């Protein structure tokens, strides 16, 4: 008699094979990332593979019960995905923004760059914060957002993509400021300092430049305190600085530091005389960044879910709403415990500025969630962070206190939704820093 193709045994064998394929895929990832998450996934799928292989040898009654349990589990997953979908329809920003009558550009950054290049523009995207490039048979971290003297596409949270013309080192500044040996105000930080998702004239650094034109913005998206210390040492080493404004974003700066501290080259910035000599290698570094971006443009990333392999490599593609839920849950409960390292970074930054006859100022930037009824684990670390800053006698500008002067601090974010600050938010930050600068003269 002909065997049934879709028998219970075949179903269990198929599931077993899928589990072992997942083990191979994530084990391959593990060789490159050494991620704890990948380790857990490899162990989980290995256990499941062995379990289902063992189950295929059990009695038919056992196997029927197991298949029934699996079907019930999948139905539960589907129902949970559907229910969370209704919740996240409310949470997804773009439909809500469109309902306000805003024409929101849904293209990703690569698509924007590609479309504008087709019109003949010479324009680039940004490079990742931890970008490592090959240079002269070695590796280098460029510690900057993109090519020099180039139109750069940044981000979109209000409907249209923000762009800026980069300076001689790829930062968001007018060209020519680097010629001066004396800097009135130098700004260090992440995307908030760089001026994320607003026009250049609307970010808080540009607003302060109206009063202090000889100021430099060295903010760089996707960076934490250790990279920011490296930027300071690489690009400001030959400058005298009157004021250094070092911004701290409570949403992810310590999470970024947890990653940065594991990279030997970046950790070397804690050594007194370490440098990658990025200024003297400027031209070669710039060529390497352009090569990276051109290669990225010629080989764009495929959208997740475009092949069977994508589903195997990223099985949560099938349940995007459940993935969002767990990502948000994990975001709220990330921890940090290397406080001695963070204090050392701040202390080195302070000494660096004081050696150049300047004053370091610490600006605390709050995240959206604390005004939307959620205090994340990182926001709960605020008092710990500020106590360390106070112990080093560094002046603090607490933007959380400034935002709370508003009846609804969400007004400082695009459409009162999660994201970077909007024009109004950056204006408040600029005013607080300006008030300090005026009183410190």
C-alpha positions as CSV (number, residue, x, y, z in Angstrom):
1,X,0.0,0.0,0.0
2,X,1.3,3.5,-0.9
3,X,2.6,5.5,2.1
4,X,0.9,8.7,2.9
5,X,3.0,11.7,2.0
6,X,1.7,13.8,4.9
7,X,1.8,11.2,7.7
8,X,2.4,12.1,11.3
9,X,5.9,10.6,11.1
10,X,6.8,12.7,8.0
11,X,5.5,15.8,9.8
12,X,7.8,15.1,12.7
13,X,10.8,14.4,10.4
14,X,10.1,17.7,8.6
15,X,10.0,19.6,11.8
16,X,13.2,17.9,13.0
17,X,15.0,18.8,9.8
18,X,13.9,22.5,10.1
19,X,15.2,22.6,13.6
20,X,18.6,21.3,12.6
21,X,18.7,23.8,9.6
22,X,18.1,26.6,12.1
23,X,21.0,25.2,14.3
24,X,23.3,25.4,11.3
25,X,22.2,28.9,10.3
26,X,22.5,30.4,13.7
27,X,25.7,28.5,14.5
28,X,27.2,30.2,11.4
29,X,26.0,33.6,12.7
30,X,27.6,32.8,16.0
31,X,31.0,32.4,14.5
32,X,30.9,36.1,13.4
33,X,28.9,37.7,16.2
34,X,29.5,35.7,19.4
35,X,26.1,36.9,20.4
36,X,24.5,35.6,23.6
37,X,21.2,35.6,21.7
38,X,22.6,33.4,18.9
39,X,24.0,31.0,21.6
40,X,20.5,30.7,23.2
41,X,18.9,30.2,19.8
42,X,21.4,27.4,18.8
43,X,20.8,25.6,22.1
44,X,17.0,26.0,21.8
45,X,16.8,24.6,18.2
46,X,19.3,21.8,19.0
47,X,17.2,20.7,21.9
48,X,14.0,20.9,19.8
49,X,15.6,19.0,17.0
50,X,16.7,16.2,19.3
51,X,13.3,16.2,21.0
52,X,11.3,15.9,17.8
53,X,13.7,13.2,16.5
54,X,13.2,11.3,19.7
55,X,9.4,11.8,19.5
56,X,9.3,10.3,16.0
57,X,10.3,6.9,17.6
58,X,7.6,7.0,20.2
59,X,4.1,5.4,20.1
60,X,1.5,6.6,17.6
61,X,-0.7,7.9,20.5
62,X,2.2,10.0,21.8
63,X,2.9,11.4,18.4
64,X,-0.8,12.3,17.8
65,X,-0.9,14.1,21.1
66,X,2.3,15.9,20.2
67,X,1.0,17.0,16.8
68,X,-2.3,18.2,18.4
69,X,-0.3,20.2,20.9
70,X,1.8,21.8,18.2
71,X,-1.3,22.7,16.2
72,X,-2.9,24.3,19.3
73,X,0.4,26.2,19.9
74,X,0.4,27.5,16.3
75,X,-3.2,28.6,16.6
76,X,-2.4,30.4,19.9
77,X,0.6,32.1,18.2
78,X,-1.7,33.2,15.3
79,X,-4.3,34.5,17.6
80,X,-1.7,36.4,19.7
81,X,-0.2,37.9,16.5
82,X,-3.7,39.0,15.4
83,X,-4.5,40.6,18.7
84,X,-1.1,42.4,18.9
85,X,-1.6,43.5,15.4
86,X,-4.8,45.4,16.4
87,X,-2.8,46.9,19.3
88,X,0.2,48.0,17.1
89,X,-2.1,49.4,14.4
90,X,-2.6,52.0,17.1
91,X,1.1,52.1,17.9
92,X,2.4,52.3,14.3
93,X,3.4,55.9,13.6
94,X,3.0,56.1,9.8
95,X,-0.8,55.4,9.5
96,X,-1.5,57.8,12.3
97,X,0.6,60.5,10.7
98,X,-1.1,59.9,7.4
99,X,-4.5,60.2,9.1
100,X,-3.4,63.8,10.0
101,X,-3.2,64.6,6.3
102,X,0.6,64.5,6.3
103,X,2.3,63.1,3.1
104,X,4.8,60.8,4.7
105,X,7.7,59.5,2.6
106,X,7.8,55.7,3.4
107,X,11.0,55.0,1.4
108,X,14.0,53.8,3.3
109,X,17.3,55.8,3.2
110,X,18.8,53.6,0.4
111,X,15.8,54.2,-1.8
112,X,15.9,57.9,-1.3
113,X,19.6,58.0,-2.2
114,X,19.0,55.8,-5.2
115,X,16.1,57.9,-6.5
116,X,18.0,61.1,-6.1
117,X,21.1,59.7,-7.8
118,X,19.0,58.7,-10.8
119,X,18.3,62.5,-11.1
120,X,22.0,63.2,-11.3
121,X,22.7,64.2,-7.7
122,X,25.9,63.3,-6.0
123,X,24.5,62.2,-2.6
124,X,25.2,59.6,0.0
125,X,23.6,57.9,3.0
126,X,25.2,57.7,6.4
127,X,27.5,55.0,7.6
128,X,26.9,52.9,10.8
129,X,28.3,54.0,14.2
130,X,30.5,51.0,14.5
131,X,31.7,50.8,10.9
132,X,35.0,49.1,10.5
133,X,36.8,49.6,7.2
134,X,39.8,48.0,5.6
135,X,42.7,50.4,5.1
136,X,46.2,49.6,4.0
137,X,45.9,45.9,5.0
138,X,44.5,46.8,8.4
139,X,41.2,47.9,9.9
140,X,40.1,51.3,11.0
141,X,37.1,52.8,12.6
142,X,36.4,56.2,10.9
143,X,34.3,57.6,13.7
144,X,32.2,59.8,11.4
145,X,28.9,59.9,9.7
146,X,29.9,59.8,6.0
147,X,32.1,61.3,3.3
148,X,33.4,64.8,3.5
149,X,31.9,67.8,1.7
150,X,28.9,65.7,0.6
151,X,25.1,65.9,0.6
152,X,24.0,63.3,3.1
153,X,20.6,61.8,3.5
154,X,19.8,61.4,7.2
155,X,16.3,60.3,8.5
156,X,12.6,61.0,8.4
157,X,10.2,61.2,11.3
158,X,8.0,64.2,10.2
159,X,7.2,63.3,6.6
160,X,10.2,64.2,4.6
161,X,13.9,63.1,4.8
162,X,16.3,65.5,6.4
163,X,19.6,66.0,4.5
164,X,22.8,68.0,5.3
165,X,26.0,69.1,3.5
166,X,28.9,67.6,5.5
167,X,32.1,69.4,6.4
168,X,35.7,68.6,5.8
169,X,35.6,65.6,8.1
170,X,32.0,64.3,7.3
171,X,30.3,66.0,10.3
172,X,27.1,68.1,10.2
173,X,28.8,71.6,10.1
174,X,29.2,74.4,7.6
175,X,32.6,74.1,5.8
176,X,35.5,76.1,6.9
177,X,35.1,75.9,10.7
178,X,38.0,73.6,11.2
179,X,40.5,76.2,10.3
180,X,40.2,77.9,13.7
181,X,42.5,76.8,16.5
182,X,40.0,78.1,19.1
183,X,36.5,76.5,19.4
184,X,33.9,78.4,21.3
185,X,31.7,75.4,21.8
186,X,32.3,71.8,20.7
187,X,29.3,69.4,20.8
188,X,29.7,65.7,21.4
189,X,26.9,63.1,21.4
190,X,24.8,60.8,19.3
191,X,22.0,61.4,16.7
192,X,20.3,64.0,18.9
193,X,23.4,66.1,18.8
194,X,24.0,65.4,15.1
195,X,20.5,66.8,14.5
196,X,18.4,63.8,13.6
197,X,15.4,64.1,11.4
198,X,15.1,67.9,11.2
199,X,16.7,70.4,8.8
200,X,20.2,71.6,9.7
201,X,18.9,75.0,10.8
202,X,16.4,73.4,13.2
203,X,18.9,71.3,15.2
204,X,20.0,72.6,18.6
205,X,23.7,73.0,17.6
206,X,22.8,75.2,14.6
207,X,20.6,77.4,16.8
208,X,23.5,77.9,19.3
209,X,25.8,78.7,16.4
210,X,23.8,81.9,15.7
211,X,25.2,83.2,19.0
212,X,28.5,81.3,18.9
213,X,29.4,80.8,15.2
214,X,32.8,79.3,15.9
215,X,31.3,76.1,17.2
216,X,31.7,72.5,16.0
217,X,29.1,69.7,15.9
218,X,30.8,66.3,16.3
219,X,27.6,64.4,17.0
220,X,27.4,61.1,15.3
221,X,24.4,58.7,15.1
222,X,24.6,55.3,16.7
223,X,27.5,56.1,19.0
224,X,27.9,55.7,22.8
225,X,30.3,57.3,25.3
226,X,33.4,55.4,24.3
227,X,33.2,56.2,20.6
228,X,32.4,59.8,21.6
229,X,35.6,60.0,23.7
230,X,37.4,58.7,20.6
231,X,35.9,61.4,18.4
232,X,37.0,64.0,20.9
233,X,40.6,62.7,21.0
234,X,40.9,62.2,17.3
235,X,39.4,65.4,15.9
236,X,39.9,68.0,18.7
237,X,43.4,67.1,19.9
238,X,44.9,70.2,18.3
239,X,42.1,72.7,19.4
240,X,41.6,74.9,22.3
241,X,38.0,74.6,23.5
242,X,36.1,77.1,25.6
243,X,33.1,74.8,26.2
244,X,32.5,71.2,25.5
245,X,28.8,70.2,25.5
246,X,28.6,66.4,26.0
247,X,25.1,65.1,25.4
248,X,23.9,61.9,27.0
249,X,20.7,60.2,25.7
250,X,19.1,58.0,28.3
251,X,17.5,55.7,25.7
252,X,20.5,53.9,24.4
253,X,23.9,55.5,25.4
254,X,24.7,52.8,28.0
255,X,23.5,50.0,25.7
256,X,25.9,51.4,23.0
257,X,28.7,51.5,25.6
258,X,28.1,47.8,26.4
259,X,28.8,47.0,22.7
260,X,31.7,49.5,22.3
261,X,33.7,48.2,25.3
262,X,34.0,44.8,23.7
263,X,35.8,46.2,20.6
264,X,39.6,46.4,21.4
265,X,40.3,49.3,19.1
266,X,37.6,51.4,20.7
267,X,38.7,50.4,24.2
268,X,42.2,51.6,23.4
269,X,40.9,55.2,23.6
270,X,41.1,54.8,27.3
271,X,44.9,54.7,26.9
272,X,46.5,58.1,27.2
273,X,48.3,58.4,23.8
274,X,46.2,56.1,21.6
275,X,45.1,57.4,18.2
276,X,44.1,56.0,14.9
277,X,45.5,59.2,13.3
278,X,42.2,59.8,11.5
279,X,43.1,63.5,10.7
280,X,46.3,62.6,9.0
281,X,44.7,59.7,7.2
282,X,41.7,61.9,6.2
283,X,41.9,61.4,2.4
284,X,42.4,57.6,2.5
285,X,39.6,57.3,5.2
286,X,37.3,59.3,3.0
287,X,38.0,57.1,0.0
288,X,37.3,54.0,2.0
289,X,34.0,55.4,3.2
290,X,32.9,56.3,-0.3
291,X,34.0,52.8,-1.5
292,X,31.8,51.3,1.2
293,X,28.8,53.4,0.4
294,X,29.2,52.8,-3.4
295,X,29.4,49.0,-2.8
296,X,26.3,49.3,-0.6
297,X,24.5,51.2,-3.3
298,X,25.4,48.6,-6.0
299,X,24.4,45.7,-3.7
300,X,21.4,46.9,-1.8
301,X,20.0,44.8,1.1
302,X,17.1,42.7,0.2
303,X,13.8,43.2,2.0
304,X,13.3,40.7,4.8
305,X,11.1,37.9,3.7
306,X,12.0,38.0,0.0
307,X,13.3,34.4,0.0
308,X,12.8,31.1,1.9
309,X,16.3,31.5,3.4
310,X,15.1,34.8,4.9
311,X,12.3,33.0,6.7
312,X,14.8,30.4,8.0
313,X,17.3,33.0,9.1
314,X,14.7,35.3,10.6
315,X,11.7,33.1,11.6
316,X,10.1,36.0,13.5
317,X,9.4,37.6,10.1
318,X,6.3,35.4,10.2
319,X,5.2,37.1,13.5
320,X,6.2,40.8,13.3
321,X,3.8,41.9,16.0
322,X,5.0,39.4,18.5
323,X,8.6,40.4,17.6
324,X,7.7,44.1,18.2
325,X,6.2,43.1,21.6
326,X,9.3,41.3,22.8
327,X,11.7,44.0,21.4
328,X,9.8,46.6,23.3
329,X,9.8,44.4,26.4
330,X,13.6,43.8,26.2
331,X,14.1,47.5,25.5
332,X,12.4,48.4,28.8
333,X,14.5,45.9,30.8
334,X,18.1,46.2,29.6
335,X,20.6,46.6,32.3
336,X,24.0,48.2,32.8
337,X,26.6,47.6,35.5
338,X,30.0,48.8,34.3
339,X,29.8,52.1,36.2
340,X,33.5,52.3,36.8
341,X,34.1,52.3,33.0
342,X,31.5,55.0,32.4
343,X,33.0,57.2,35.2
344,X,36.5,56.7,33.7
345,X,35.3,57.8,30.2
346,X,33.6,60.9,31.7
347,X,36.7,61.7,33.7
348,X,39.0,61.4,30.7
349,X,36.6,63.7,28.7
350,X,36.7,66.3,31.5
351,X,40.5,66.2,31.7
352,X,40.8,66.4,27.9
353,X,38.7,69.6,27.9
354,X,40.4,71.2,30.9
355,X,43.8,70.6,29.3
356,X,42.6,72.7,26.5
357,X,41.5,75.5,28.8
358,X,37.8,74.7,28.5
359,X,34.8,73.5,30.6
360,X,32.9,70.3,30.2
361,X,29.1,70.5,30.4
362,X,26.9,67.4,30.6
363,X,23.5,67.6,28.9
364,X,20.9,64.9,30.0
365,X,18.5,64.1,27.1
366,X,15.3,62.2,28.0
367,X,13.5,59.6,25.8
368,X,9.9,59.8,24.7
369,X,8.7,56.8,26.8
370,X,9.0,58.5,30.2
371,X,6.3,61.0,29.1
372,X,4.1,58.3,27.6
373,X,3.6,56.3,30.8
374,X,6.6,54.0,30.6
375,X,9.7,54.4,32.7
376,X,12.3,52.0,31.1
377,X,15.1,50.4,33.0
378,X,17.5,52.9,31.3
379,X,15.4,55.9,32.4
380,X,15.5,54.5,35.9
381,X,19.3,54.8,35.9
382,X,19.0,58.6,35.6
383,X,19.9,59.3,39.3
384,X,22.9,56.9,39.1
385,X,24.2,58.6,35.9
386,X,23.8,62.1,37.3
387,X,25.4,61.1,40.6
388,X,28.5,60.0,38.8
389,X,28.6,63.2,36.8
390,X,28.2,65.3,40.0
391,X,31.0,63.3,41.7
392,X,33.3,64.6,38.9
393,X,32.2,68.2,39.4
394,X,30.8,68.4,35.9
395,X,28.0,71.0,35.3
396,X,24.6,69.3,34.4
397,X,21.9,70.6,32.2
398,X,18.9,68.3,32.8
399,X,16.5,68.5,29.9
400,X,14.0,66.2,31.6
401,X,13.4,69.0,34.1
402,X,13.1,71.5,31.2
403,X,10.6,69.3,29.3
404,X,8.5,68.8,32.4
405,X,7.8,72.5,32.5
406,X,5.4,71.8,29.6
407,X,1.9,70.5,30.4
408,X,2.5,67.7,27.8
409,X,6.2,67.0,27.2
410,X,5.2,64.8,24.2
411,X,4.8,68.0,22.3
412,X,8.6,68.0,21.9
413,X,8.5,64.8,19.8
414,X,7.1,64.4,16.2
415,X,3.3,64.3,16.3
416,X,3.6,63.5,20.0
417,X,4.9,60.0,19.1
418,X,8.2,58.2,19.9
419,X,11.2,59.4,18.0
420,X,13.9,62.1,18.1
421,X,13.0,65.6,19.1
422,X,11.1,67.8,16.7
423,X,11.9,71.5,16.0
424,X,10.2,72.6,19.2
425,X,12.2,70.0,21.3
426,X,15.5,71.0,19.8
427,X,14.6,74.7,20.4
428,X,14.1,74.0,24.1
429,X,17.5,72.2,24.3
430,X,19.2,75.1,22.5
431,X,17.7,77.6,24.9
432,X,18.8,75.7,28.0
433,X,22.4,75.5,26.7
434,X,22.4,79.1,25.6
435,X,21.2,80.2,29.1
436,X,24.2,78.3,30.6
437,X,26.7,79.8,28.1
438,X,25.3,83.3,28.8
439,X,25.7,82.9,32.6
440,X,29.2,81.4,32.3
441,X,30.7,84.3,30.5
